[in-house]
Amino acid sequence: MTDTDAQHRKGIALVVAAAAAWSTAPFFTRLLHFDSWTILFWRGLFGGGAIALFLVVTQGRGGVRDLVALAGVAITVSGAEGITDYRGIGLACVMVLAISLMTVVIRRHKGTPMIAAAALSNFLGSAVSLPLGLGIGAVTGADLGVLAMFGACQVGLGLTLFTVGSRLLPSAQASLIATLETPLMPFWVWLAFAEVPSLRALIGGALVMGAVVADIVVSQRNGPARR
């Protein structure tokens, strides 16, 4: 096995793990009974903190410098519009586009401290959510524990794994593998709450997993030439 093949397989493993981490979102949201902005505030705080801690542990002062440098170009955003019944669909579409764009940027600018940017994005999300959250001060100690796990595992771990792994893969393949998040989501809900997924969810999930597995198999057969 060549070094290129080894790096490619490592990238696949990291992005698959990232998708698995992201897919735990429904599990945590079922345990929390707060408005979305409150959850986003605390999740962003713990998620950004977890990524920042990872930077400090792995990169030392260099990681801290990256966070200071990126904080200097941050822009505070405020304001909110009306809510419609289709907000979730719209946000899901935006999320897909954002992940795709992030993947391309990570691949194109490999020398840029993207993990630090991921930490900063979480802190900015918390700042935006702060004036909109209705129950930020009402969380209990148990709630904080769940929120800490939500932020550290689902966001912090997921973003870190994806940022590192997507550098080792073609942008299209990294984005495709990341879609495993969707079919994996019902698994955690079924495991924790015994909620059986619908037939449509099972069929859709099987199609997504089939597409991802087929792409991985083809990329391994074709070798470095495809990449």
Secondary structure, 3 states (H helix, E strand, C coil): CCHHHHHHHHHHHHHHHHHHHHCCHHHHHHHCCCCHHHHHHHHHHHHHHHHHHHHHHHHCHHHHHHHHHHHCCCCCCCCCCCCCCCHHHHHHHHHHHHHHHHHHHHHHCCCCCHHHHHHHHHHHHHHHHCCCCCCHHHCCHHHHHHHHHHHHHHHHHHHHHHHHHHCCCCHHHHHHHHCCHHHHHHHHHHHHHCCCCCHHHHHHHHHHHHHHHHHHHHHHHHHHHHC
